[in-house]
Amino acid sequence: MRYGLFQLDTTESPVAVRTEHAVTELPQVSVKRPLVRKKRLSSSARSTRADLCFSRDTIGTPFRILPVITPRQSGPSPHAKGDRYRELVTKANLAMDPLSLDKLSIARSSAADSFVSPIQREMKEARRFLDNLTISGPPTAQPASQTFTSSESLDDEIKSALKQVADMRNEHRQKLVQMEKEKEECRKQEEERKKQEEEHKEQEKKEAAAAAAGERKKASLKPKTKPVVKPALSVQPTVQSSAPVSVPAKVTGSSITNASTRAAEEWASKYRDMYVYLMDSIAPTIKNDKAKKDFCFKNRGIIVRSFGQLKDSQGFVNRIADTVIKIVAESPPGVEQWMLNLVAKAIVKQAEKEVSVAHHAAFPLAAATVLVIRRFPQLADMLLVRLVKKCPYVIPEYAGRKQGQSAEAYLRSIGYKEKDDDELETEGIYVERMAGMVALFAAIVQTTDVSGIAEAQKHPLSIHLGWTWLARMVNLRPRTISPLLVHTFLSIAGPSMLGAYGNQFRKLLDILASEWLAEIKLSKDPVAVAATSNLSGFLDGYKKTGVFKECSGRFIKPR
């Protein structure tokens, strides 16, 4: 080759090449594989490639030159596979989008601009600020009082602003303290008011108890004479059994009054005084004795759960009654009366919850109650104490609204309860609860034989109390709730009343249908009208058939 250029043969490792001028030793040459090739070429293919070449002036400095092109031989070339690969790579490079690089560079530049432009803007603003800023040296001929006037005025302004902020903060703190003081004052006033109200109530209870005690003392000093009681109707009511029955008050249509009879008020005052005695005398002794208090707290929940598990089964009734009797019998000295009070409270609570929505549940509850009363007769008084407190219609009594009494206070006085949201219950719920307690009262008075109770062992709340209650209801002017209560009582205790009083009870029913219901029919209250219609249908059905449509569940299943 001319001009001092030469070509290396890669099949061998040349040591020297003859030139026109001299013989030069050459370094060992290594052939690098192209980056685009994926497969390694064979030795025959490597021998035909262009290799690294060297110049005479720059021995040892490699550079690439174009491969030596030899004329294509006819026939199949031994290097056809490599040539085909290079052609495919060339076509692929030509097929690439020539604008892809431009798009990539544009995207990069836009990203760089979005990042750099805020920095450049801040730098320009800082440079502009620095250009406008002029720093002058200290004045030469000014007096000391006028030196740095601008800085002093700035300090004064800052101090004034800080003072205003501090004043505002102090003022706000004082307002908060004042508000807290006002809240505390209101709370103390409210507590003082409640305390005064409680003291006033306690004083009223004590005065009422003292007055009642004085009346009883006066009554005890009077000579005891047997009162002469007139017959209720034309025929003296007699019981068709050997049980003694007291004679009720006179029952006539013309004797309807507005609130309650005198006998009913005296009867109720007895149990109200008993409640005051329980709260004032027995309750403090229980609270102050830890052992007694723990016993009552432990067994109260057992009693409540026991009555809540009652079913229409004689075996179940007996087990519940035995559990309650055992708890009361194991009471420490001085605790038995309070435990009976808790038992009565649980019975009435069960009537409010379950019997109010299902009147047939009153029969097993009454049966268990009668079994406990047979063992502890004092429970009868405790039960009436709770019923009189919760349901004034058991007396019966229609309490009127006192002068100056608020509507809410009046509703509470006749038995309305508070809900969870501190509001009074609706009239519908109130009426249901009252009917549930009257149903319990009727079921107890009509229960005569439970688990083989003999005639001589009958409980004090027997059927005569039911006659007295019904006679007093007829002697009072009916209210909106009256037809529902009478209907509930008759559907539960009506058959027993008919068996005990016979013809006298039928006359009482005639007065109910002819005179008592006639006054309610004049009312336009929808609740009263509906209850009156139900009671009228109940009485008409009895007149036609001679049989009461009694409440289901009256006879408890043996097991």
Disulfide bonds with the S-S distance in Angstrom:
none
